[in-house]
């Protein structure tokens, strides 16, 4: 029998404290930001899904509650466990906020995929069927009675934390381990509000993108909440240059919605952001050692050679060329590439069939 919660019921639900205290921080299993005292910052551990032992995974949550009513903005960092620059960016954004001078709320949710974060790996390892890995960003909105812990965890977060507390969402990510990204945004331009917030960021590239099924971004889109996915470079370390751009754009969004006061700083216009609506993805055709001939942000033209592969003897076994004009958006940082591995993605503008 399903125990999934009806979102219409959750929309009026009050904050529920479990009574537990972890490291001096109260534990909740449901949040309603309207219950919180205004003019201050609040810290919680959200009680997530149980482990096999019956204990729980706990997700850190911070809420800056303004003195006045206003937009409720959600910042999420750590849907994947190897994404560290997002955590640093959101920590710095929250540190910059003064709730006594704010309207509305800003809710930061860190390390959503807790077991993945503990091992700095992208996906959540579960014990079922001898053990396999699940991408938490392909199971939203989840199901509290779902078939495995990540699906249940997503359902708990969606029903009890996100759904009733968010008007606008910024979802921060990086490339996966072994790869790298420019300072990049995915945004669904079919929604003018989404395009507007994307263009408030002084980033290197923006892709008009309909989103991925099962992603947190798509979950917000489908309930009418403006959201963008912000890619802050590569995984497993802090990229402070790109973190600074993410912070600048995020504060612009808060200013735009009058959550905080102040003039808008640099946007995509000042940064001369490159816009595209499609990727050309080049994958390795063979195994071998990869040598890239271009780097992130480089402009490419049709027919340009962008990479070669060599075998263990040093012989060239593959050469790779692009077929479009655009800019390099993602690259492989791992020097050894298996057949089918993604080598490079070119952001470009497709006119036919778009």
Buried (B, 14 or more C-beta within 10 A) or exposed (E): EEEBBEBEEBEEBEBBBBEBEBEEBBBBBBBBBBEBEBBEBBEBBBBBBEBEEEEBBBBBBBBBBBBEEBBBBBBBBBBBBBBBBBBBBBBBBBEEBEBEEBBBBBBBBBBBBBBBBEEBBBBBBBEEEEEEEBBBBBBBBBBBEBEBBBBBBBBBBBBBBBBBBBBBBBBBBBBBBBBBBBBBBBBBBEBEEBBBBBBBBBBBBBBBBEBBEBBBBBBBBEEEBBBBBBBBBBBBEBBEEBBBBBBBBBBBBBBBBEBBEEEEBBBBEEBEBBBBBBBBEBBBBEBBBBEBBBEBBBEBEEEBEBBBBBEEEEEEBBEBEBEBBBBBBBBBBEEEBEEEBBBBBBBBBEEEEE
